[in-house]
């Protein structure tokens, strides 16, 4: 089965440590529920949590996957993430380089 452009997704998730980011990324790739996870270091997140304004340095995971893996990715992140309510945001991919699409398909399908 070939992945179509409408099947591809990017999932973003922030975490508070490089160790946790690597743990999540490695698990997703090893279990073949993500083709690739890029870790973007040292983003600053400012947000409200439990009535207080928080300010922390985080690592952003950019997870490349397909639609059929989204529930598994969410479960895996929830089991490995340290936050009560981790950020899990999914974006549909509307355009992708054909050879990259083939590479993702070869790993995840």
C-alpha positions in Angstrom: 0.0 0.0 0.0 1.4 3.4 -1.0 1.1 6.3 1.4 -0.8 9.2 -0.2 -0.2 12.9 0.6 -3.4 13.0 2.4 -2.3 10.2 4.8 1.0 11.9 5.9 1.0 13.8 9.2 3.4 15.9 11.2 2.9 15.7 15.0 4.5 18.3 17.3 5.2 17.6 20.9 7.2 19.6 23.4 9.0 18.1 26.4 11.1 19.6 29.2 14.4 17.6 28.7 16.6 16.3 25.9 16.6 12.9 27.6 12.8 12.7 27.5 12.8 13.9 23.9 15.3 11.3 22.8 13.4 8.6 24.7 10.1 9.4 23.0 11.8 9.8 19.6 13.7 6.5 19.8 10.6 4.6 20.9 8.5 6.0 18.0 11.1 5.2 15.4 12.1 1.8 16.8 8.4 0.7 16.9 7.9 1.9 13.3 5.1 4.3 14.3 7.2 7.3 13.0 9.5 7.4 10.1 11.6 10.1 11.6 11.6 12.4 14.6 13.5 15.6 14.6 14.4 17.2 17.9 14.5 21.0 17.9 16.4 22.2 20.9 15.9 25.0 23.4 12.5 26.5 22.5 11.0 28.8 25.2 7.4 28.1 26.1 5.4 30.6 28.0 2.0 29.3 29.1 -0.5 29.3 32.0 -0.8 26.2 34.1 -2.9 25.9 37.3 -3.3 29.7 37.5 0.4 30.5 37.1 2.3 31.8 34.1 5.1 29.3 33.4 8.2 29.9 31.4 10.4 26.9 30.6 13.0 25.8 28.1 11.7 22.8 26.1 12.6 20.5 23.2 10.2 20.2 20.3 9.6 16.9 18.6 8.7 17.0 14.9 7.3 13.6 14.3 6.8 12.4 10.7 4.1 9.7 10.4 0.9 8.6 8.7 -2.7 8.9 9.8 -3.1 5.3 10.8 -0.4 5.6 13.4 -1.8 8.7 15.2 -3.6 6.8 18.0 -0.5 4.7 18.7 1.7 7.8 18.8 -0.6 9.5 21.2 -0.6 6.5 23.5 3.2 6.2 23.3 3.7 9.9 24.1 1.3 9.7 27.0 3.2 6.7 28.5 6.6 8.3 28.2 6.0 12.0 28.7 6.5 13.7 32.1 3.7 16.3 31.8 0.1 15.7 32.9 -1.2 17.3 29.7 1.5 17.0 27.0 1.2 19.1 23.8 0.3 16.8 21.0 -0.6 18.7 17.8 -1.2 17.1 14.4 -1.0 18.8 11.1 -2.1 17.2 7.7 0.6 17.3 5.0 -0.8 18.7 1.8 2.4 18.7 -0.3 5.5 16.5 0.0 8.5 15.6 -2.1 7.7 12.3 -3.9 10.8 10.5 -3.0 10.4 11.5 0.7 6.8 10.2 0.5 8.2 6.9 -0.9 10.7 6.7 1.9 8.0 7.2 4.6 5.8 4.6 2.9 8.6 2.1 2.9 9.1 2.4 6.6 5.5 2.7 7.9 3.4 0.7 5.6 
